[in-house]
């Protein structure tokens, strides 16, 4: 059955038609900008004077909820703000706040991968137990922490070149590369001594985060060789998941793949080993890597579209879960808006699938914007569950920085997609 004819898709299209009638395109674009500014303002308000993020907040009372801290979500929030300020010049106070937040990250968590080894030129992002809490009594460096921090630093350097040293980013990239296996896959965790962690545990999202950081660094440092490990990582994911009946909703892989596709074809070809071609070379017997990555991206996209089913509550129309949670929808939207311009449209089926993505994104953004807190001390932020949805979730009113970060990134991506003309319903 074509994607555009399934009942859930038809319901979303009906909602979109009604919204277009009630809200003209110019007004919708203006409202989208308002949502973006409000989300960014909330993230800025979450930065404490010492650079630490006020990680959790109650949506109704505004009370700061103390507890465990997540270094990766700190870095992800800075990435979203850095992306926002590439199109919205920061004020002096905003610059000082973001610099302070990067300073906190550097002081708490950035250190050589080999502690005590002055010759180690790799910089890791550690999660110290005294900061992050939990049962682990030793620090662990997570691949995703290095990937997100590298991506955030690259994006902030585009806003404030003097605030980020190139060598700092290269050192983070060297750590990422040191975690990569010969087959292109990654080790997700690194600790001071072997045996302190499970070396076989692999994160779903860390490889995509690492690949994104490397591709972004390549754009600033084209002679550094960073595109090779990024390409290897995405090729590994595509091969590993090839033919799987159910794909993982890996939005970071979609974002990294989209960024990779944006690189010059000559750079992409040079990043491949002998016997591989970026684009198919008829008669040469080469492996066409672009097609491999496109097939993987399309499989992930189809899985995501299948998640946007009929909701149990009308308040969750357009969401990618039936219970009105905001972050699963925001992360799916991040991936979809990033990859949409790169999806093939040559055949009738491809064109129909691209339109299904456009429709799904429009419905998802409508849900997400309706879920944004419009008043109170957490105004502009996003609670765990849309305030419009009835719920028994005891954490429904919890506002975390990563919930707002993902929503902000999704809205920014949707605005960029609309500007290309590829996102109009």
Secondary structure as UniProt FT lines:
FT   HELIX           3..5
FT   HELIX           7..22
FT   HELIX           25..45
FT   TURN            49..50
FT   STRAND          56..58
FT   TURN            59..61
FT   HELIX           71..84
FT   TURN            85..87
FT   HELIX           92..109
FT   STRAND          110..112
FT   TURN            115..116
FT   TURN            118..119
FT   STRAND          123..127
FT   HELIX           129..132
FT   STRAND          140..142
FT   HELIX           143..159
FT   HELIX           161..163
FT   HELIX           166..178
FT   TURN            182..183
FT   STRAND          189..191
FT   TURN            194..195
FT   TURN            199..200
FT   TURN            204..205
FT   HELIX           206..220
FT   TURN            222..223
FT   HELIX           226..241
FT   TURN            242..243
FT   HELIX           251..261
FT   HELIX           265..270
FT   TURN            274..275
FT   STRAND          276..277
FT   TURN            282..285
FT   STRAND          287..288
FT   HELIX           289..307
FT   HELIX           314..316
FT   TURN            317..318
FT   HELIX           327..339
FT   HELIX           340..342
FT   HELIX           348..371
FT   TURN            377..380
FT   TURN            387..388
FT   TURN            394..397
FT   STRAND          398..400
FT   HELIX           401..420
//
